[in-house]
């Protein structure tokens, strides 16, 4: 029950340490983060993306900052990225979700 409560707490977007912020429009800095992990994403998905535009993002404070980024790729498809920027400023793709739509909300995954 405690685990389920924690998942619900994170999913509703509370702005506390460990919680996910509300989604907001992507900035040029967020596009740069997405661009830094594009090659890793293409390797993992075995796809090459011609279109790759960050649309929205949310953040979570952990041992650094998790960036949850909604990216529009080819044919209007969307992919959700979880990108960790640690305290040493290293950027890594820690998870992703394919087969998303423009209407799918950014939630913890």
C-alpha positions in Angstrom: 0.0 0.0 0.0 2.8 2.4 0.8 4.4 1.8 -2.6 1.1 2.5 -4.4 0.7 5.7 -2.4 4.1 6.9 -3.4 3.4 6.2 -7.0 0.2 8.2 -6.8 2.0 11.0 -5.1 4.5 11.3 -7.8 2.0 10.9 -10.7 -0.1 13.8 -9.6 2.8 16.2 -10.0 3.3 17.6 -6.5 6.0 20.2 -6.4 7.9 18.7 -3.4 11.4 17.1 -3.4 11.0 13.8 -5.2 7.7 14.8 -6.9 7.3 15.6 -10.5 6.6 19.2 -11.5 3.7 20.2 -13.7 4.6 19.9 -17.4 5.5 23.1 -19.2 6.6 24.2 -22.7 10.1 23.0 -23.7 12.9 25.7 -23.8 16.0 25.7 -26.0 17.9 24.3 -23.0 15.5 21.3 -22.8 15.9 20.8 -26.6 19.7 20.7 -26.0 19.2 18.0 -23.3 17.1 15.9 -25.6 19.6 16.4 -28.4 22.4 15.1 -26.1 20.6 11.7 -25.7 19.3 11.4 -29.3 22.0 9.0 -30.4 21.5 6.8 -27.4 17.8 6.7 -28.1 18.3 5.9 -31.7 20.6 3.0 -30.8 18.2 1.6 -28.2 15.1 1.9 -30.5 17.0 0.9 -33.7 15.5 3.9 -35.4 16.8 7.1 -36.9 14.7 10.2 -36.3 14.6 13.0 -38.9 12.2 15.0 -36.8 13.1 15.3 -33.1 11.5 18.3 -31.3 11.1 18.6 -27.6 7.6 19.9 -26.9 7.0 19.8 -23.1 8.9 18.7 -20.0 8.6 18.2 -16.3 11.4 17.8 -13.7 12.0 15.7 -10.6 14.8 16.4 -8.0 16.7 13.2 -7.3 20.5 12.8 -7.1 20.6 15.5 -9.7 17.5 16.4 -11.8 15.4 14.0 -13.9 13.9 15.7 -16.9 10.8 14.0 -18.4 10.7 15.3 -21.9 7.9 14.8 -24.5 9.6 14.6 -28.0 7.7 14.7 -31.3 9.4 12.4 -33.8 8.7 11.3 -37.4 5.1 11.0 -38.5 3.7 12.9 -35.5 4.7 10.1 -33.1 5.8 11.0 -29.6 8.4 9.5 -27.3 8.7 10.3 -23.6 12.3 10.5 -22.3 13.7 10.4 -18.8 17.0 12.2 -18.8 19.2 12.5 -15.7 21.5 15.4 -15.3 23.6 14.6 -12.3 25.3 17.0 -9.9 28.5 16.7 -12.0 26.4 17.9 -15.0 26.6 14.5 -16.8 23.6 13.8 -19.0 22.2 10.3 -19.6 19.1 8.7 -21.0 17.8 6.6 -18.1 14.4 5.5 -19.6 12.1 6.1 -22.5 8.5 5.3 -23.6 7.6 4.9 -27.3 4.1 4.9 -28.9 2.9 8.0 -27.2 0.6 10.6 -28.6 0.5 14.4 -28.3 -2.3 14.1 -25.7 -0.4 11.6 -23.4 0.5 13.4 -20.2 4.1 13.4 -18.8 4.0 11.2 -15.7 6.7 9.4 -13.7 8.0 6.2 -15.4 
